[in-house]
Amino acid sequence: MNNKYHGRSASHFIDDFERRHPQSYFFRRNTLNFFGERISDMRILQETATIAGYDGAHECYVLSSLQRKYPGGPRRKYHYFDVDTLEHIIPKEGG
């Protein structure tokens, strides 16, 4: 699927996400700080992914971030957002 956010900064995606989900804390400063994440370290991957969520399959944008405060040291984390609703999708375990 064509990814309209690829090649642009993650800020464009975050602006659209916050317009659709103004009550979300996902990209708030305190939330990012808790996980040791920075918007400047976030990237939207080129390809979308089909993710099996708890409420079915979703075509998702993939946001890559670096969690600096992970107990075992910094690690790369992938977050999934539905391409139609920009809702954060949590992958189903084992799916």
C-alpha positions as CSV (number, residue, x, y, z in Angstrom):
1,M,0.0,0.0,0.0
2,N,1.2,3.6,-0.7
3,N,2.5,5.1,2.5
4,K,1.8,8.9,2.4
5,Y,4.1,9.5,5.5
6,H,7.2,7.7,4.2
7,G,10.0,10.2,3.5
8,R,8.5,12.9,5.7
9,S,9.4,13.5,9.3
10,A,7.5,11.7,12.0
11,S,6.1,15.1,13.1
12,H,3.7,15.0,10.1
13,F,2.3,11.7,11.2
14,I,2.1,12.8,14.9
15,D,0.2,16.0,13.9
16,D,-2.4,13.9,12.0
17,F,-2.6,11.4,14.8
18,E,-3.2,14.2,17.4
19,R,-5.9,15.8,15.3
20,R,-7.8,12.5,15.1
21,H,-7.1,11.5,18.7
22,P,-6.8,14.6,20.8
23,Q,-7.2,12.8,24.1
24,S,-4.4,10.3,23.5
25,Y,-1.2,10.5,25.6
26,F,0.8,8.4,23.2
27,F,3.0,11.3,21.9
28,R,2.9,13.5,25.0
29,R,6.2,14.8,26.4
30,N,5.8,12.9,29.7
31,T,5.0,9.7,28.0
32,L,7.9,9.9,25.6
33,N,10.2,10.8,28.5
34,F,9.1,7.8,30.6
35,F,10.1,5.4,27.8
36,G,13.2,7.4,26.9
37,E,11.9,8.1,23.4
38,R,12.4,11.2,21.2
39,I,10.4,12.4,18.3
40,S,13.7,13.1,16.5
41,D,14.6,9.4,16.7
42,M,11.2,8.2,15.2
43,R,10.8,7.1,11.6
44,I,7.9,6.0,9.5
45,L,8.9,2.8,7.6
46,Q,8.4,2.7,3.9
47,E,6.1,-0.4,3.8
48,T,2.8,-0.8,5.6
49,A,2.2,-4.1,7.5
50,T,-0.8,-6.3,8.1
51,I,-1.0,-6.8,11.9
52,A,-3.3,-9.2,13.7
53,G,-4.7,-7.2,16.5
54,Y,-7.1,-8.3,19.2
55,D,-10.1,-7.1,17.2
56,G,-8.9,-8.6,13.8
57,A,-6.4,-7.8,11.1
58,H,-5.3,-4.2,10.3
59,E,-3.3,-2.6,7.6
60,C,-0.9,-0.4,9.5
61,Y,1.7,2.3,9.3
62,V,4.9,1.2,11.2
63,L,6.6,3.8,13.4
64,S,10.1,2.9,14.5
65,S,11.4,4.5,17.7
66,L,14.4,4.0,20.0
67,Q,13.6,3.3,23.7
68,R,16.6,4.6,25.5
69,K,15.5,3.7,29.0
70,Y,14.8,0.0,28.4
71,P,16.2,-2.1,31.3
72,G,18.6,-4.1,29.1
73,G,19.8,-1.0,27.3
74,P,18.5,0.9,24.3
75,R,16.3,-1.1,21.9
76,R,14.4,-0.5,18.7
77,K,10.6,-0.6,19.2
78,Y,7.9,-0.7,16.5
79,H,4.5,0.8,16.9
80,Y,1.6,0.1,14.6
81,F,-1.2,2.5,13.5
82,D,-4.2,1.6,11.4
83,V,-4.0,3.4,8.0
84,D,-7.6,4.4,8.0
85,T,-8.2,5.6,11.6
86,L,-4.6,6.1,12.8
87,E,-5.7,4.1,15.9
88,H,-2.7,2.5,17.8
89,I,-2.9,-1.2,17.2
90,I,-1.4,-3.6,19.7
91,P,-0.3,-6.8,18.0
92,K,-1.9,-10.0,19.2
93,E,0.6,-12.3,21.0
94,G,1.5,-15.2,18.8
95,G,-0.3,-13.7,15.9
